[in-house]
Every structure is written in C-alpha cells, then in structure tokens.
Amino acid sequence: MPETSRRHLLLGGAAVSAGALLTACTSNEPKAAGNSSPAGSAVPAADDKPGTPVTIGFAGPQADHGWLNAINENAQRRAKKYSEVTLEITEGSNDTATQIGQVQTLINKKVDVLVILPADGKALTQIGLQAMKAGIPVINLDRIFASPQAYRCWIGGDNYGMGLNAGNYIGEQLKDKPNATVIELAGMDSLELTKQRTQGFDDALKNYPNIRKVARQAADFTVESGQAKMAQLLQAQPKFDALWNHDDDQGVGALRAIAQAGRKDFLMVGGAGAKSAMDAIKADTGVLKATVLYPPTMAASAIDLARALGQKKGIGGMSELEIPASITLYSAVVTKDNVDEYLPTGFS
C-alpha cells in the first residue's frame, strides 16, 4: 500500500487491461525513411502482438497480506501473457535492507526495466535513483519514492479517493436520517496512506451535516487486529448507523467480532476489494453492503507499462509518444448492484 497518492491521471475503473492500456499506441521510434504513412497516423506500437524482447525485474515486499499476494499474482500472470517478456521476480521482503539487496541484484543482471513496490518508499529511494542513473527505467508501484528522479513512471491507488468515495456512499445511504452516527476502523496510523484515507472520509462527511463520526480505532491490516479493535468499538458504541473499515483483510476479523456481538443494526463499507468481501456483498445477508476498491490489478498494469517502456512505445488512447509520468487508479465502490462486474478482480 502506498505512502502517498498521486492523482495526476485518473483511470476510470479498477483494472487496466493490456488492450485498454496499450492498444493503438504511438511509437517513440522515428519513422523509417520512405514511410508513406500520413503525418500523425498511428504506427505499430505496444499491443498484444509479440514485440522486442524485454526483461522486467520485479521487486515487491513480502506477500504477508491478501492484497500484497494479489500484487505478485497479477504481475506474474500478466507477464506470462507476453511471449517476449521475461520476468525476473524477487522473493519479496519487508526488511528494507534485504529488498535493497534484491533490487541491486536485478540491477547487476542488467534487466531492461524495473518494477518496484517498495516496502518503504523513502528508504528505497536511493536504489531507485541508482537504477535510473544506470540507465534502467523504474516503474514505481504504489508506495512512492521520496524523489521523482528515482522513477520514470508511478502507478498506484488513490487513498484519499478511497476515503472520499466510502464517505460519500455512506452519506447517500444516511442522508435522510436525522442525527446519524458513523464509526471508522482505520489501518495503521504510522502509514501516510491511513491518514489519507481518513482525511478523504472526513472530507466527504462534511457534505452531510446530519452525519457525525463518533469513534475511530486504528488496526494493523490483519484479521486478528481487525477482530480485536472492532470488539472494542462495539463495546464502546452500543448504537451507530454505519462503519467504514479501511481494509478487507482486517475486515474478516471485524465481521467475526460483529457476529459474536450479534449486531445487525448498521451498514458496513469495506476497503480494497477482497473476494470474500464481494461474496458477502453479493449474498446480502449481513451488515457488509459495499467495499471501496484499491485494485491490485495495478501490478498487471505496471507490467504493461514496463513492456511498453522497454519497447520504446506509448500507451493507447493518448496522443503522446511516451508513457505518462504518473497514473492513479480509481477507487470504485462495489455494491450488490455491480458486484458481478468486479468479482473477477477480487483477491483471496
């Protein structure tokens, strides 16, 4: 998950397919002499057809969370789609020194492009700078480096947008209820992403003067912490109308605490887009009514971008010859009405 979010370019949806991202692109390579194509017309570019061989190095943190495991799976699955792409993937580590060493190994292997989801963006900034200075372009995935010089392109989720969309969804459900109250089960307060999600949520609630947030607890993105912190909230708040939980993994624990307490008197909104959450939303037999996406499909899109970068091509639907410097994915709200559309993107 990111340390900060960049909202320079919004992509309207949870997933960016190779076709949507890279089809009908324009090439960075100059036209060959004698090319009779009209000025401004499209030239062969990054699409599903095999192109120049590209070796992509992928380094991420330890997959000790459902979302992080889905990041690795999305990257590997996308790379297999392209016969000319070789993916060099590290084991992954939450120890910054270990991850720096893993990226250093990829640099020494002289991969064509690096995709890095740093365990700590600030701590790994120097290795990103080293790769860029060595002529290896870096796709910075999600948790952003401290310097824009450390990456060629950043792609990730919108933490502020998660909170904003969660708050607006809850607001619309409660807008006609006088003196409505909500509570928040946040993630880790030591992370900038948690502060951004809370800020977005609070800003959205300002649009609904009848709604007041009465309690907040920070958990640790784990099932155990979600259950423990939710139990505390339920004990302290005998009555409220809605709950926003930042993370569907910790939400599994939160739902256990809710079931143990026998509570059914409020609606719940989750975060990230786990398959278990989407299944519960579809069944519609409990308090969970929606989840706000933080799509791990961003890793597949990072592979698409790395491939295009390695082949010196741009992306489809844009006139520029280069890939963008920053891409922020949209945090869609998944409800019973649209859950079938998003279920394929749900992670375990």
PyMOL commands that set and color helices and strands:
alter all, ss='L'
color gray80, all
select helices_A, chain A and resi 18-22+66-81+96-108+125-133+148-150+159-174+192-205+223-236+248-261+275-283+298-310+339-345
alter helices_A, ss='H'
color red, helices_A
select strands_A, chain A and resi 10-11+54-59+85-89+113-116+138-141+153-156+180-186+211-218+242-245+267-272+288-293+326-329+333-334
alter strands_A, ss='S'
color yellow, strands_A
deselect
rebuild
show_as cartoon
